[in-house]
Amino acid sequence: MATTTASRRAAFSRLHRAGCFVLPNPWDVGSARLLEHLGFSALATTSAGFAFSRGLPDGAVPRDAMLEHIRAVVEATEVPVNADFESGHAPHAVGVAESVRLCVETGVAGLSIEDSTGDRANPLRDLSTAVERLKAARSAIDASQTGVVLTARTECYLLGHPDPHREALKRLQAYAEAGADCLYAPGVRNREEIAALVRAVAPKPVNVLIGWPGASVNELRDLGVRRISVGAALARVAWGAFLRAAREIAEHGTFQVFGEAAPFAELDAIFRGEL
């Protein structure tokens, strides 16, 4: 049965209220449809995964192209989709509000805004500016009356902050007070630090990124984590297989790695809707 945008948004909101769910990140329509086929209850786009598919580094996809991609993923599936919307694709809070309005119009059930600048010399926005931008995103969602879930991300773990845990605690608490529905500090791995972040913003839900062999869903659930995403990890797994196969051909002139490929018949049947 086809789902409506409103029903998907309502379902996504419910997922954040109790328990723990995995929000895997497809990088194109095909990977999104495969993840839906496997039974995941919601999906999230990945800015890096999509950028790599276009031969670009993370952060280099312009807003219009990203919006087109997000809409394509939303329209390809029946499950809720959360948009990795980077820093809001705008230099100032007014522009963030406009970008968020456009993102909501794609039909997403949620979106995330991060506090990075894209400037290697000064990678994190100061806290007051980040809060102002997040409040602009909050106002744009509220004006839409859609119930889209707003996730606030702090990038201090990924961007080499000298004291990422203390800074993440401060920033996530400020973002929760500014109106974020879900909080996210990608890069945190220490279980005690994860539990502390969960406590700091409770009862609001926390998303944890898993992009390496690490904690299980059950372990993260026991720490109080409500949502788990994988970022570009699935895309990197796919690229890893591609590189191994291509290097074998280029360097050895052999094709043994093709024995690990997904069966053509299975993929074809999935996309035909026969499985």
Secondary structure, 3 states (H helix, E strand, C coil): CCCCHHHHHHHHHHHCCCCCEEECCCCCHHHHHHHHHCCCCCEECCHHHHHHHCCCCCCCCCHHHHHHHHHHHHHHCCCCEEEECCCCCCCCHHHHHHHHHHHHCCCCCEEEEECECCCCCCCECCHHHHHHHHHHHHHHHHHHCCCCEEEEECCCCCCCCCCHHHHHHHHHHHHHHCCCCEEECCCCCCHHHHHHHHHHHCCCCEEEECCCCCCCHHHHHHCCCCEEECCCHHHHHHHHHHHHHHHHHHHHCCCHHHHHCCCHHHHHHHHHCCC
